[in-house]
Amino acid sequence: MDQSVVPPPASTRPPALAELPRILAAAPHRMMFFAGAVAVLASMGWWALELSAGRWGWTWLPQPAVPAGWAHAMFAQYGMLAPFVFGFLLTVFPRWMNQPELTRAHYVPVFGGVFGGYVIAQAGLFGLRPLLVGGAVLMMSGWLIGLSHLFGVLRRHGFKDRWALSCFGALSVGACGLALFLAFMLGADPRLALAAIKLGTFGLLLPVYFTVAHRMVPFFSNNVVAGYRVVRPAWSLPLLWALLAAHLGFEFAQAQRWRFLADLPLALFFLGHWLAWQPWKARRPGLLAVLYLALAWLPAAFALFGADSLCALLRGASPLGRAPVHALTVGFFGSMLVAMVTRVTHGHSGRPLAMGPVPWFTFLAVQAVALGRIGAEFAADAPRAYALAASGWLLAFLPWALRAAYIYLTPRRDGRPG
C-alpha cells in the first residue's frame, strides 16, 4: 500500500469538526480552560481598544452602559480568570477527597452558563445594555450550578478538607460579588459595583490562588526536589482569611490610611510562606521554578499596598495610584495563571511536564507587562502607557492562548481519556 495515503494514528490525526464538542467536553478542565484562553484575549482586547480610544480620541468605539474601568475589573476577574478556577476545582475537588469524578452532566452546564454568559456580556460592552445584563444573569446561573456540584463533593466528604473549604468559600464570595454587580446594573447603589470589584480581587481570586498554592506547591516540590521539607501549616488559611477580611473592611470603610494594619502583615505572611517553601531549592525544572517566581509577586504587591496606605496616613495622599493592585493582578495572577495552567494542561494532555518555548515566552513577557503597568502610574503620558500595557498583555498571551486552545480541542497525546 502507498504509504502516502496511510492515515495518521488516531492520537495525532486532526479531529473532524464534528468531534470537537466531544473532545472539548472530555474533562472539566478542557472546557473551562478553553473558555479562559478565549477570554484572556477577548477581555484584554476590548480593554486595549477602550484605553486606546480614550487616549487617541477614537469616537467610533461604542461605550458600555457602565463605567468602562468597572467593566474591565469585573469581567477580567469574574469572566476571564474565574473559568480557570472552575476548571481546576471541578477537576481536583473529587481527587482531593477521593470521590467519583464529576460527569459531563455536571460541568457542561457550568461551561454553558459561565462562558456563554461571559460571551454575551462581553458583546454587551459595545453599547448593548440588554446583552450586558443578560450575560451577567447567565454567568450567575452557571456559577451557582458549579457551586452546587462542588458543595455536593464537599458534603459527601463530610466537609473535612480545609483547602476545598477555603476554595468553596472564595467561590461563594465570588457569587455574592457577581450578584452585587448585577444589582448595580439593574439600578442599585453604585457602591455595590465597587464592592463587587474588591470582593473579586481579595475575596475570590486571591484566596483561591493562595489556597491552591498552599496545597500544591509543596506537593510539586517534594516530588522533584531531593531533601525538600514540606511546610503547610494548618493556621495559614484561617489567618489569610482574617487578614483579607481586615483589608476589605478598611476598603469598605474608606479607611485607606489605616489599611497598612492589614497590608503589612499580609506582606509578611506571604514572604514567610515563600521562604518556608524554600525557593532556592526549586530552580529546576522550569515548570516548578515559575511557580516560585510567580509567588514572589505576593509579598511585593502587599508591600506596595502597605506603602500606599502609609503614604495616605503620613502625607494625606499616595503617589502609587493603582500600582499595588496591578502588581497583584497582572504580576501575581497573570504569572501564576501561566505557571499553574501550563502544568495542568501538560499533565492532562500526555505532554512532558516542561515549560517549553511558548509558555516561557508568555511568562517572561508577563513580567515585563506587569512592570510596565506599575511604571505607567508614574509615566508622563499615563493614558498612553496604560494602552501600551494592555496591548502588551495581548502580545504576551496570544501564542500561549492559541496553543492552549489547540491542546484542549485535540485528543491526549498518550491516547488516554480525559
ABEGO torsion letter per residue (X at the ends): XBAAABBBBAAABBBBAAAAAAAAAABAAAAAAAAAAAAAAAAAAAAAAAAAAAAAGBAABBBBABBAAAAAAAAAAAAAAAAAAAAAAAAAAAAAAGBBBBBAAAAAAAAAAAAAAAAAAAAAABGBAAAAAAAAAAAAAAAAAAAAAAAAAAAAAGGABAAAAAAAAAAAAAAAAAAAAAAAAAGBBAAAAAAAAAAAAAAAAAAAAAAAAAAAAAAAAAAABBGBBBBBBAAAAAAAAAAAAAAAAAAAAGBAAAAAAAAAAAAAAAAAAAAAAGAAAAAOBAAAAAAAAAAAAAAAAAAAAAAAAAAAAAAGBBAAEAAAAAAAAAAAAAAAAAAAAAAAAAAAAGBBBBAEAAAAAAAAAAAAAAAAAAAAAABABAAAAAAAAAAAAAAAAAAAAAAAAAAAABBBAAGBBX
